[in-house]
Amino acid sequence: MKTLQMYQREDGEAGVRNRVAVISTVACANHVAEQIAAQVPLADAYTHAYGCDQLGDDLKLSFQCLERMGTHPNVGAVLVVGLGCEEIQAADLCAEISKKRTRCACLTIQEEGGTTRSIAHGVEIIRQYAAELTQMERTEFPLSALTVGLECGGSDFTSGLAANPAMGKMAEHLCEAGCKVIFGETTELMGAEGILKERCTRPEHYTWICDRIKRVEQVALDMKVDLRMSQPSPGNIDGGLTTIEEKSLGAVCKIGTLPISDVLNFAEPAKTPGISFMDTPGNDLACSLGLSAGGAQVLLFSTGRGSPMGFAASPVIKLTGNRIVAEKMTENIDADLSGIVSRTMSVREGGDMLYELLLRTAEGQETASECLGHREFGLYRISPILT
């Protein structure tokens, strides 16, 4: 049985990184959170534009996503930074995270007495946390403890011919080992419904996915936009994709010929070994949030046009099938799969390469985005700003 060296959490989960999360509850606290995290190399700032004037399910989703970042397997300690008068209260979020993380504290800028005092106190707290985390050692876990997220962004014609099929072959290795693999991007399944019907192991899962596709289309139609006519994006078109169907048929190659065993709402934790589909937007950062909140310790991201984006909670492995992008943006690319297009590499060889790269990443090898400091974060809203 294949094993990996990872960090054990209090709830028994396995982390591939051991970071301190400095989570802002509201946009007003972003600067303080950023300044605190900037002074401790092991820390990441989770900042966003929301946390105030949110209602109902939208507020609930934001709280839920922030809580799942704080309890993410790659996070060993948490500092929640609030202003004091927002809807997402720092103490409430800290209390929820503390159920799974013993190293969790909170502060509010209003109670601390302003920016400077808040930063000083926050730095004091997370420096202690970082010192404790550096003493932790990795321990042995079965490969099946790994959950992996798959996504694509800035797609071109090589995405569906090379990068995504190679991800599909890599996913075969993971599923054979009992890992959980999540893919999303609902809008990029339009036109691939026939393939999805073959892949879904349960008819109700196929119906569920089709309902989500129709719902997204209807939201766009209500805004006087036909997604099937407005997609692909200008960048996709420049990259050789002419219709949303072409884009979708390439995107679904991320799971190869593997069956879809489960379906998940946005940010819902994956429960079933094998392939799960998550209802996420196509937006790269929002999709990363959903997959990571679903438990993915590592994300694989194919890009035909080139993308530097990383993610705060999960290392992002960037791969491309475009030789020009691999050469021009070499500092941002972890895996060059252009040999599949030029026929000097098979899809299976590309999948094997990604599998080995994934294992090294899980055991501590930094990705290109990590080396460059790309640890982006953002929340996903499901309602307009009303108040």
PyMOL commands that set and color helices and strands:
alter all, ss='L'
color gray80, all
select helices_A, chain A and resi 27-38+56-70+90-97+109-112+115-133+143-145+157-176+186-189+193-199+203-222+227-230+234-238+244-255+284-293+323-328+330-332+338-342+347-362+368-371
alter helices_A, ss='H'
color red, helices_A
select strands_A, chain A and resi 3-8+14-15+19-24+43-46+75-82+104-108+139-142+147-152+180-183+260-264+274-278+298-302+316-320+335-336
alter strands_A, ss='S'
color yellow, strands_A
deselect
rebuild
show_as cartoon
